Amino acid sequence: MKILLHRIDSFFNSLIFAKKCLLLFFCGAVIPLAVQNVVYYWQTERKIQGELLEKVNEGMDDKADKINSTLAEILSYARSCDKNEDLYRGLDYEYGGDMEFLVKYQELFQTLFSDRIASSVQIRRISVYTENLTMFDSFYVRRMDGREEGELGEHLTYLNMDPLEGKDGIYFRVAHEEGKFQGVQDSRSVSILCRMNYYKQFSKYKKLLRVDINMDYLEDILKESSLFENMLLTDSQGHVIAAASGYSNRGEPDVFDVSLNGEEKGQVLLERKVGEFPLTLYGIYDSGMISEEFQQSRKLSMGITVLCLLFASVCVYFITSGINRRLRRLVEQSGEIARGNFVRTKDEDSNRDEFGILERSINRMSAQLQELIEKEYKAEIQKIELEKETNQAKLLALQAQVNPHFMFNALESIRLKALAKGEKETADVIKYMARMFRNLISWEDNIITLREEIRFLDEFLHIQNYRFDDEFFYEIEIEEQAYGCLVPKMILQPLVENACVHGVEAVSEDRWVRVEGALKEEGLVLTVRDNGGGMSSEKLSEIREVLSGNGRETKSVGVLNAYRRLVLYYGEDFQFTIDSYPGQGTVCRLRIPVKEETLCIQS
């Protein structure tokens, strides 16, 4: 035994890798697959036949229940009409003439039956029959004129009327009427017939209620299922009253011969009783259909299997060749990494098998080694830069503490000396400048009320008034309800500064700047006007292009800064327009939204 195992082992070890894979493929795939197909088709055919038969039986039960439910609903309606006292009273009443009966017909019979027919697809027609001679024939009312209950004034070639078990005076009626209706739907009728004797006090005339079933509805139920070759419904005498195919659903009912639909033709005949009604439901399906389909499926499957195996054999050969090639490449890559060359393969993303995973792992290892080596040098450089920035930040922090205090103290000293010399105007200007510097440096809040913004502008314009030696005046007109609205800090100051520096300086006299604020439906509207020299159309177009992001930077840094801050705070939900004409001044108009976070603060 050991010698045999040794020879087998030596034989396999002497084969090249490609032949080993092919041999493994045939022993592990081709032979088991052939055996599996034979067993699978044999068991699957039996299993599907059983499952199909089970589904067919479930389908038969479902159809029988659905037909029974339909007939039970019609029967329930007939019994409710049998208990309608007004209907009894109307049928027993002695009418004085046709007009009196016609009025009663519209009030009672037409109202009672027409709505039901319109709302129920299962009912084709409702009729009541009576021996009351003061009534005449109409759509819903018919006179019996002494005829038998089953005849009902019709010339019948076929009649089958069975009493329903346990329901006194109620019959299931199947009939065919000869004559002019023969060959159309109306010539065959299936009905629930009810002898009306519920109220004994209204027994002057014999009364019958007839509810005709809509046979198209029953026919649609039989045609719903695709499992059956045919489905049909027969009465107690074996006559077909409705069928999915093969039998006429019009005219006189045909007789269904059970012996002609046996299993000797490869057909299976299933039978179900329809509840309490004298009806039988038959279902016919072809049991040989599955076997024929499996025969064709087996031939097709065998052909496809042979082609697939041939294709798989070729693939195995080429795959093994590719594996050998990729193994050699991995060995070469490992050697390069060992020599310090961190190379990576180019087609790593196209390989998804174990060799591809190994290839990607080696590539990641190569990249990580290279990154770790470079990281040591970069970390040292970053450490030096971080120490430099830290020292610079400490110096700037120290300067930020010293410079503002020095400037405020110097301005306050100058203001006190000006007051001592009686120069009150100069002292006021210095006071406004000190407030402005303090407001600029102590930037605690980015959003402030319009009242605070206007207070800062007022101090700034006081200084401009002093600068122009009283040849300049300004106006600030803000609606009272707008003062409490929140705005970005110093959003108006760049616009006012541009109006003073670039606008009114071009005018020799009557210089003015006007600031307006109003709360409107579209939001808070702020306007800055001046009567300066204005701008040319080329200059105005250049500024507008810069604001839209399509132009080059201009000297209007203040306007651009204000616009960028508006974009930062409001995105696209704001409007900023500039209108200017040479010699007529400039108008800057700003509209910002008043939302929940910028609602007016009640002051």
C-alpha positions in Angstrom: 0.0 0.0 0.0 2.8 2.4 0.9 4.5 1.6 -2.4 1.3 2.4 -4.3 0.9 5.7 -2.5 4.5 6.6 -3.1 4.2 5.9 -6.8 1.0 8.0 -7.0 2.8 10.9 -5.2 5.8 10.6 -7.5 3.5 10.7 -10.5 1.8 13.9 -9.4 5.0 15.6 -8.4 6.5 14.9 -11.9 3.6 16.8 -13.6 3.9 20.5 -14.4 1.6 22.9 -12.7 -0.7 23.3 -15.7 -1.3 19.6 -16.1 -1.9 19.2 -12.3 -4.6 21.9 -12.6 -6.2 20.2 -15.6 -6.2 16.8 -13.9 -7.7 18.3 -10.8 -10.4 20.0 -13.0 -11.5 16.8 -14.6 -11.5 14.7 -11.4 -13.0 17.4 -9.3 -15.4 19.1 -11.7 -16.2 17.2 -14.9 -17.0 13.8 -13.5 -18.9 15.0 -10.4 -20.9 17.4 -12.6 -22.0 14.7 -15.0 -23.2 12.5 -12.1 -24.8 15.4 -10.4 -26.8 16.4 -13.6 -28.2 12.9 -14.0 -29.4 12.6 -10.3 -30.5 16.3 -10.3 -32.8 16.0 -13.3 -34.3 12.8 -12.0 -35.1 14.1 -8.6 -36.1 17.6 -9.7 -38.6 16.3 -12.2 -40.3 14.2 -9.4 -40.2 17.1 -7.0 -41.6 19.7 -9.5 -44.4 17.3 -10.4 -45.3 17.0 -6.7 -45.1 20.8 -6.1 -47.1 21.5 -9.2 -49.8 19.1 -8.2 -49.9 20.8 -4.8 -50.2 24.2 -6.4 -52.9 23.0 -8.7 -54.9 21.7 -5.7 -54.4 25.0 -3.9 -55.6 26.7 -7.0 -58.7 24.5 -7.2 -59.5 25.3 -3.5 -58.9 29.0 -4.1 -61.3 29.0 -7.2 -63.9 27.1 -5.4 -63.8 29.4 -2.4 -63.9 32.5 -4.6 -67.0 31.2 -6.5 -68.6 30.1 -3.2 -67.9 33.6 -1.8 -69.5 35.3 -4.8 -72.6 33.1 -4.7 -72.9 33.5 -0.9 -72.8 37.2 -1.2 -75.6 37.1 -3.8 -77.6 34.7 -1.6 -77.1 37.0 1.4 -78.5 39.9 -0.7 -81.5 37.8 -1.8 -82.3 37.0 1.8 -82.1 40.6 2.9 -84.6 41.5 0.1 -86.8 38.7 1.4 -86.9 40.5 4.7 -87.7 44.0 3.3 -91.2 44.9 4.5 -91.6 47.7 2.1 -91.0 45.3 -0.8 -93.8 43.0 0.5 -96.1 45.9 1.0 -95.5 47.2 -2.5 -96.2 43.8 -4.1 -99.5 43.2 -2.2 -100.9 46.7 -2.7 -103.9 47.1 -5.0 -103.0 49.9 -7.4 -105.8 52.0 -8.8 -104.2 52.4 -12.2 -101.0 52.3 -14.2 -99.9 55.8 -13.2 -100.1 54.9 -9.5 -98.1 51.8 -10.1 -95.5 53.7 -12.1 -95.0 56.2 -9.3 -94.6 53.4 -6.8 -92.2 51.5 -9.2 -89.9 54.5 -9.4 -90.0 55.2 -5.6 -89.6 51.6 -4.4 -88.5 49.0 -6.9 -86.1 51.1 -9.1 -84.5 52.7 -6.1 -84.1 49.4 -4.3 -82.6 47.4 -7.1 -80.8 49.8 -9.5 -78.2 51.0 -7.0 -77.3 47.4 -6.1 -76.9 46.3 -9.7 -74.7 49.4 -10.4 -72.4 48.7 -7.4 -72.1 44.8 -7.8 -70.3 43.2 -10.7 -71.5 39.8 -9.6 -75.2 40.5 -10.3 -76.6 40.8 -13.8 -80.3 41.4 -13.1 -82.8 41.4 -10.2 -86.5 40.7 -10.7 -89.6 40.1 -8.5 -92.5 38.0 -9.7 -96.1 38.4 -8.4 -99.7 37.4 -9.2 -100.9 40.9 -8.5 -102.9 41.8 -11.6 -102.9 45.6 -10.8 -99.1 45.6 -11.7 -97.8 45.4 -15.2 -94.5 43.9 -16.5 -91.4 46.1 -16.2 -87.7 45.7 -15.9 -87.7 44.8 -12.2 -91.3 43.5 -11.8 -92.9 40.6 -13.6 -96.4 39.0 -13.4 -96.5 35.3 -12.9 -100.0 34.8 -14.4 -100.5 31.4 -12.8 -97.3 29.8 -14.2 -95.1 27.4 -12.3 -92.3 28.8 -10.2 -89.6 27.4 -12.4 -91.1 28.6 -15.7 -91.5 32.3 -14.8 -93.1 33.1 -18.2 -90.1 31.7 -20.2 -90.0 29.1 -23.0 -87.2 26.9 -21.7 -85.3 24.1 -23.4 -83.3 23.3 -20.3 -84.2 23.8 -16.6 -82.5 22.6 -13.5 -83.8 24.0 -10.2 -82.3 22.6 -7.0 -83.3 23.6 -3.5 -80.5 24.9 -1.3 -80.0 22.6 1.7 -81.1 24.1 5.0 -82.7 27.2 3.3 -86.4 26.8 3.0 -87.9 28.3 -0.1 -84.5 29.2 -1.8 -83.5 27.5 -5.0 -80.5 27.5 -7.3 -81.8 27.7 -10.9 -80.0 27.0 -14.2 -82.1 27.6 -17.4 -81.9 28.1 -21.1 -84.6 30.0 -22.9 -85.2 29.3 -26.6 -86.3 31.7 -29.2 -84.9 35.1 -30.3 -82.2 35.1 -27.6 -80.6 31.8 -28.5 -76.8 32.0 -29.0 -76.3 35.1 -26.9 -75.6 35.5 -23.2 -79.2 36.3 -22.2 -80.4 32.9 -23.5 -78.6 31.1 -20.5 -79.3 32.2 -17.0 -78.0 31.1 -13.6 -80.1 32.5 -10.7 -80.9 32.5 -7.0 -84.7 32.0 -6.7 -86.3 32.9 -3.4 -90.0 32.2 -2.5 -91.1 35.3 -0.6 -93.1 34.2 2.5 -91.3 35.9 5.4 -94.2 38.3 6.3 -97.3 36.3 6.8 -99.5 39.4 6.8 -98.6 40.1 3.2 -99.7 36.8 1.7 -102.5 38.0 -0.6 -100.4 37.1 -3.7 -97.6 34.6 -4.4 -94.3 36.3 -4.7 -90.8 35.3 -6.0 -87.4 37.0 -6.0 -84.9 36.2 -8.7 -81.3 37.4 -8.7 -79.4 36.5 -12.0 -75.7 35.9 -11.6 -73.3 37.7 -14.0 -71.8 34.8 -15.9 -69.0 37.0 -17.3 -67.7 37.4 -13.8 -67.7 33.7 -13.1 -66.0 33.1 -16.5 -63.2 35.7 -15.5 -62.6 33.8 -12.3 -62.1 30.5 -14.2 -59.7 32.2 -16.7 -57.5 33.8 -14.0 -55.2 30.8 -13.4 -52.5 29.7 -15.9 -51.9 26.4 -14.1 -54.8 24.6 -15.8 -55.4 23.5 -19.3 -59.1 24.1 -18.7 -61.5 24.9 -15.8 -65.2 24.5 -15.9 -68.3 24.7 -13.6 -71.2 22.3 -13.8 -74.6 22.0 -12.2 -76.0 19.0 -10.4 -77.0 17.3 -13.8 -73.4 17.6 -15.2 -74.2 20.5 -17.6 -71.4 23.1 -18.1 -72.7 26.5 -17.1 -69.3 28.3 -17.4 -65.8 27.3 -18.7 -62.4 28.9 -19.3 -62.2 27.3 -22.7 -63.5 24.4 -24.9 -67.2 24.9 -24.0 -69.6 27.5 -25.1 -70.6 30.0 -22.4 -73.7 30.9 -24.4 -76.8 29.0 -25.5 -77.9 25.7 -24.1 -75.4 24.2 -21.7 -73.3 21.2 -22.9 -72.9 18.0 -20.9 -69.5 17.4 -19.4 -68.4 13.7 -19.8 -65.9 12.9 -17.0 -64.7 9.7 -18.7 -63.4 11.6 -21.7 -60.9 13.6 -19.5 -59.1 10.8 -17.8 -55.5 10.1 -17.0 -55.0 7.8 -20.1 -54.6 11.1 -22.1 -51.9 12.3 -19.8 -54.4 14.7 -18.1 -55.2 15.0 -14.4 -58.8 15.9 -13.6 -59.4 17.6 -10.2 -62.9 18.0 -8.7 -64.2 20.4 -6.0 -67.7 21.0 -4.6 -68.7 24.7 -4.4 -69.7 25.1 -0.8 -73.5 24.7 -0.1 -74.4 25.2 -3.8 -75.3 22.3 -6.2 -72.2 23.1 -8.4 -69.0 21.2 -9.1 -65.8 22.8 -10.2 -63.5 20.8 -12.5 -59.8 21.6 -13.2 -57.8 19.8 -16.0 -54.1 20.1 -16.3 -51.6 18.1 -18.5 -49.2 16.1 -16.3 -47.0 15.2 -19.3 -46.1 18.9 -20.0 -43.4 18.9 -17.3 -41.8 15.7 -18.7 -41.7 17.1 -22.2 -40.1 20.3 -21.0 -37.6 18.4 -19.0 -36.6 16.3 -22.0 -35.9 19.5 -24.0 -34.2 21.0 -21.0 -31.9 18.0 -20.5 -30.7 18.0 -24.2 -30.1 21.8 -24.0 -28.3 21.5 -20.7 -26.1 18.6 -21.9 -25.0 20.6 -24.9 -24.3 23.7 -22.9 -22.4 21.7 -20.3 -20.1 20.2 -22.9 -19.3 23.6 -24.3 -18.8 25.0 -20.9 -16.4 22.2 -19.9 -14.4 22.7 -23.1 -14.2 26.4 -22.5 -13.3 25.9 -18.8 -10.5 23.5 -19.8 -8.9 26.2 -22.0 -9.4 28.8 -19.3 -7.7 26.5 -16.7 -4.7 26.1 -19.0 -4.3 29.9 -19.6 -4.9 30.7 -15.9 -2.1 28.4 -14.8 0.2 29.9 -17.3 -0.7 33.4 -15.9 -0.1 32.2 -12.3 3.4 31.1 -13.2 4.1 34.5 -14.9 2.8 36.4 -11.9 4.8 34.3 -9.4 8.0 35.1 -11.3 7.1 38.8 -11.2 6.5 38.7 -7.4 9.9 37.1 -6.9 11.6 39.8 -9.0 9.8 42.5 -7.0 10.8 41.0 -3.7 14.5 41.1 -4.8 14.3 44.8 -5.8 12.8 45.7 -2.5 15.5 43.8 -0.7 18.1 45.9 -2.6 16.4 49.2 -1.6 14.4 49.8 -4.8 10.8 50.2 -3.6 9.2 49.3 -7.0 5.5 48.5 -7.5 3.7 46.5 -10.1 1.5 48.4 -12.6 -1.5 46.1 -13.0 -2.3 45.5 -9.3 -5.9 46.8 -9.5 -6.8 44.3 -12.2 -6.1 41.2 -10.1 -8.7 40.1 -7.6 -7.5 36.6 -6.6 -5.0 35.5 -3.9 -2.1 36.4 -6.1 -3.6 39.9 -6.6 -4.0 40.3 -2.8 -0.4 39.3 -2.3 0.7 41.7 -5.0 -1.2 44.6 -3.5 0.1 43.7 -0.1 3.7 43.8 -1.3 2.9 47.1 -3.1 1.5 48.6 0.1 4.4 47.4 2.1 6.8 49.0 -0.4 4.9 52.3 -0.3 4.8 52.2 3.5 8.5 51.6 3.8 9.2 54.4 1.5 6.8 56.7 3.4 8.3 55.8 6.7 11.8 56.6 5.5 10.7 59.9 4.1 8.5 60.7 7.1 11.6 60.9 9.4 13.1 63.7 7.4 9.7 65.6 7.0 9.0 65.3 10.7 12.3 66.9 11.6 11.6 69.8 9.2 8.0 70.3 10.5 9.3 70.3 14.1 11.7 73.2 13.3 8.9 75.2 11.5 6.5 74.6 14.4 9.0 76.0 16.9 9.5 79.0 14.7 5.7 79.7 14.3 5.2 79.2 18.1 7.9 81.8 18.9 6.4 84.2 16.3 2.9 83.7 17.8 4.1 84.5 21.3 5.8 87.7 20.0 2.6 88.8 18.2 0.5 88.1 21.3 2.8 90.3 23.3 2.6 93.1 20.8 -1.2 92.8 20.7 -1.3 93.4 24.4 1.2 96.4 24.4 0.2 98.4 21.3 -3.5 99.0 21.9 -3.0 100.2 25.5 -0.2 102.5 24.4 -2.4 104.0 21.6 -5.4 104.5 23.8 -3.3 106.2 26.5 -1.6 108.4 24.0 -4.9 109.6 22.4 -6.4 110.2 25.9 -3.4 112.4 26.8 -3.7 114.4 23.6 -7.5 114.8 24.2 -6.9 116.1 27.8 -4.2 118.6 26.6 -6.6 119.9 23.8 -9.3 120.4 26.4 -6.9 122.3 28.7 -6.1 124.6 25.8 -9.8 125.1 25.0 -9.7 123.2 21.7 -13.0 121.3 22.3 -13.5 120.4 18.7 -10.1 118.8 18.5 -10.7 116.9 21.7 -14.0 115.6 20.4 -12.4 114.3 17.2 -9.7 112.5 19.3 -12.4 111.0 21.5 -14.2 109.6 18.4 -10.9 108.2 17.0 -10.1 106.5 20.3 -13.6 104.9 20.3 -13.1 103.8 16.7 -9.7 102.1 17.5 -11.2 100.4 20.5 -14.1 99.1 18.5 -11.8 97.8 15.7 -9.4 96.0 18.1 -12.0 94.5 20.5 -13.6 92.2 17.9 -15.6 90.0 20.2 -18.7 89.5 18.1 -19.0 89.0 14.4 -22.7 89.9 14.4 -24.0 93.1 16.0 -27.2 95.1 16.0 -27.7 97.8 13.4 -27.9 100.3 16.3 -24.2 99.5 17.2 -23.1 99.6 13.6 -24.8 103.1 13.1 -23.2 104.3 16.3 -19.7 103.4 14.9 -20.6 105.1 11.6 -21.6 108.2 13.4 -18.2 108.5 15.1 -16.5 107.8 11.7 -18.5 110.5 9.9 -17.8 113.0 12.7 -14.1 112.5 12.0 -14.7 113.0 8.2 -16.6 116.2 8.9 -13.6 117.5 10.9 -11.3 116.4 8.1 -13.2 118.3 5.4 -13.2 121.5 7.6 -17.0 121.7 7.8 -17.4 121.6 4.0 -19.0 118.2 4.4 -22.3 117.0 6.0 -24.0 113.7 6.4 -27.4 112.2 7.2 -28.3 108.9 8.8 -32.0 107.9 8.4 -32.9 104.5 9.9 -36.4 103.2 10.6 -37.0 102.6 14.3 -37.9 98.9 13.8 -34.7 98.3 11.8 -32.4 99.3 14.6 -32.6 95.9 16.4 -31.8 93.8 13.3 -28.5 91.9 13.4 -25.9 92.6 10.7 -22.2 91.6 10.2 -19.9 93.9 12.1 -18.5 96.8 10.1 -20.4 95.9 6.9 -21.3 99.5 6.2 -18.0 101.2 7.2 -16.1 100.2 4.0 -18.9 101.5 1.8 -19.1 104.8 3.8 -15.3 105.2 3.7 -15.3 104.7 -0.1 -18.0 107.4 -0.4 -15.8 109.8 1.7 -12.4 109.0 0.2 -13.1 108.2 -3.5 -16.5 110.0 -3.8 -17.0 113.4 -2.3 -13.3 114.4 -2.5 -13.9 115.0 -6.2 -16.4 117.7 -5.3 -15.2 121.2 -4.2 -18.3 122.1 -2.2 -21.6 120.8 -0.8 -20.2 117.4 -0.1 -22.6 114.9 1.5 -23.1 111.3 2.4 -26.5 109.7 3.3 -27.0 106.4 5.0 -30.5 104.8 4.9 -32.0 101.7 6.5 -35.5 100.2 6.2 -37.2 96.9 7.0 -39.2 95.6 4.0 -40.9 92.4 2.9 -37.8 91.2 1.1 -35.5 91.8 4.1 -33.4 94.6 5.6 -32.4 97.2 3.0 -29.4 99.4 3.6 -28.3 102.2 1.3 -25.2 104.4 1.1 -25.4 107.5 -1.2 -23.0 110.3 -2.0 -22.8 113.2 -4.4 -19.2 112.7 -5.4 -17.6 112.5 -8.8 -19.1 109.0 -9.6 -17.5 106.4 -11.8 -17.3 105.8 -15.5 -19.2 102.9 -17.0 -15.8 101.0 -17.6 -14.8 101.4 -14.0 -18.2 100.3 -12.7 -18.2 97.2 -15.0 -14.7 96.3 -13.8 -15.9 96.4 -10.1 -19.0 94.3 -10.9 -16.8 91.7 -12.7 -14.6 91.5 -9.6 -17.6 91.0 -7.3 -18.9 88.2 -9.6 -15.5 86.5 -9.4 -14.6 86.9 -13.1 -12.4 90.0 -13.0 -9.0 90.9 -11.6 -8.4 92.5 -8.2 -8.9 96.3 -8.1 -8.2 99.1 -5.6 -11.7 98.9 -4.2 -10.5 96.6 -1.4 -13.2 97.8 1.0 -16.1 97.0 -1.3 -14.6 93.6 -2.2 -14.0 92.8 1.5 -17.6 93.7 2.4 -18.9 91.6 -0.5 -16.9 88.5 0.5 -18.1 88.8 4.1 -21.7 88.9 2.9 -21.0 85.7 0.8 -19.5 84.1 3.9 -22.5 84.9 6.2 -25.4 84.6 3.7 -24.2 82.5 0.8 -26.3 83.5 -2.2 -29.3 84.8 -0.1 -28.5 88.5 -0.4 -28.3 91.4 -2.9 -25.5 93.9 -3.4 -25.7 96.5 -6.1 -23.7 99.5 -7.1 -25.0 102.3 -9.4 -22.8 105.2 -10.4 -22.8 108.0 -13.0 -20.0 110.5 -13.7 -20.7 113.8 -11.9 -23.8 112.4 -10.2 -22.4 110.3 -7.3 -22.7 106.6 -6.3 -25.4 104.5 -4.7 -24.6 101.2 -2.9 -27.6 99.2 -2.0 -27.5 96.1 0.2 -30.4 93.7 1.0 -29.9 90.9 3.6 -32.4 88.4 4.9 -34.1 88.6 8.2 -34.4 85.0 9.2 -34.7 83.3 12.6 -31.1 83.9 13.4 -31.3 87.5 12.3 -34.8 88.4 13.6 -35.2 91.9 14.9 -34.4 92.4 18.6 -37.1 94.3 20.3 -35.3 97.2 21.9 
